[in-house]
Amino acid sequence: MQVIEFQIRTRQHNEMIDITAEVESIVEKSGTANGICLVFCPHTTAGLTINENADPSVRRDILTELSKIVPENDPDYSHSEGNSAAHVKASLISSSVQIIIENGRLLLGTWQGIYFCEFDGPRERKILMKIIEG
């Protein structure tokens, strides 16, 4: 199957956006019964993760703790664009997630969702997907 691309518009400098429904829709439209869904972020200041989607405070807590670990304006940063914190956070989070597809559905846990993590917004971003049957 080909690479599928979709766009996302972020609205804040740091935010986590639930993209589970979009990914599920693409998997459903593909007609794939069993396989792997690879979701990839081709940006160096954003990432993807799977985490709880039942309580929105979890997203806030993750962003709060990442900001404590990786402050925005550390005087030791040397990257000239001024977005070193975003690069570090993106590396900590990851640029891709993989989800098993079984019987045409993503095998996410009861409370899990797929999140696009923005660390240098607001921006227009793209997300790439590849569905591998098998």
C-alpha positions in Angstrom: 0.0 0.0 0.0 1.1 3.6 -0.7 2.1 6.2 1.8 -0.9 8.2 3.0 -0.5 11.8 4.1 -2.7 14.0 6.1 -2.4 17.5 7.5 -2.8 18.8 11.0 -2.9 22.4 12.1 -1.5 23.1 15.6 -2.6 26.1 17.6 -0.2 26.3 20.5 3.5 26.2 21.0 3.3 23.0 22.9 0.3 20.7 22.6 -0.8 17.1 22.2 -3.6 16.5 19.6 -5.5 13.3 19.6 -5.3 11.9 16.0 -6.8 8.5 16.8 -10.0 9.0 14.9 -8.2 10.1 11.7 -5.8 7.1 11.8 -8.7 4.7 12.5 -10.6 6.2 9.5 -7.7 5.7 7.2 -7.2 2.1 8.3 -10.9 1.4 7.8 -10.9 2.9 4.3 -7.9 0.8 3.4 -9.9 -2.4 3.8 -6.9 -4.0 5.6 -8.0 -6.8 7.8 -4.7 -7.7 9.5 -1.3 -6.0 9.6 0.6 -3.1 11.0 -0.2 0.6 10.8 2.9 2.8 10.9 2.3 6.5 11.7 5.3 8.8 11.1 6.1 12.4 11.9 8.6 13.9 9.4 9.3 16.9 11.5 12.3 17.5 13.9 10.3 19.6 16.4 7.3 17.4 16.8 6.6 13.8 17.5 4.0 11.0 18.1 3.1 9.0 21.1 0.4 6.6 22.4 -1.0 7.4 25.8 -4.3 7.7 27.7 -7.1 9.4 25.9 -9.8 9.2 28.6 -8.7 12.1 30.9 -7.4 15.3 29.1 -5.3 16.1 32.2 -2.8 13.4 31.3 -1.9 15.5 28.2 -1.4 18.6 30.3 0.7 16.6 32.8 2.9 15.2 30.1 3.5 18.7 28.6 4.1 20.2 32.0 6.7 17.6 33.0 8.5 17.8 29.6 8.8 21.5 30.1 10.3 21.0 33.5 12.8 18.5 32.1 13.5 20.6 28.9 13.1 24.3 29.6 12.3 26.6 26.7 15.1 29.1 27.2 18.1 27.4 28.7 21.1 29.7 28.3 23.3 26.7 27.4 21.4 26.0 24.1 23.6 26.8 21.1 21.2 26.1 18.2 20.8 29.4 16.3 17.1 29.0 15.5 16.1 29.3 19.2 14.0 26.1 19.2 16.4 23.7 20.9 13.9 22.7 23.5 11.5 21.5 20.7 14.2 19.3 19.2 15.1 17.7 22.5 11.4 17.1 23.4 10.7 15.6 19.9 13.7 13.2 20.4 12.4 12.1 23.8 8.9 11.5 22.5 9.7 9.7 19.2 8.9 10.2 15.6 6.7 7.2 15.0 4.2 4.7 16.5 3.2 1.3 15.2 -0.2 -0.3 15.9 -1.3 -3.8 15.2 -4.4 -4.1 12.9 -6.6 -7.1 13.6 -10.0 -7.7 12.0 -9.8 -4.3 10.4 -9.4 -2.4 13.7 -6.4 -0.9 15.6 -5.5 -2.9 18.6 -5.2 0.0 21.0 -5.7 -0.5 24.7 -9.0 0.5 26.3 -7.7 3.9 27.4 -5.1 4.5 24.6 -5.1 7.2 21.9 -2.6 8.3 19.3 -1.2 11.8 19.8 0.6 14.2 17.6 2.9 16.2 19.9 3.7 19.8 18.8 6.7 21.5 20.4 7.4 24.4 18.1 3.9 25.7 17.0 1.6 26.8 15.9 2.2 25.3 12.5 0.8 23.4 9.7 2.2 19.8 9.9 1.9 16.6 8.0 1.6 13.1 9.2 2.6 10.1 7.1 1.1 6.6 7.4 1.9 3.2 5.8 -0.4 0.2 6.3 1.4 -3.1 5.9 -0.9 -6.1 5.4 -0.1 -9.4 6.8 
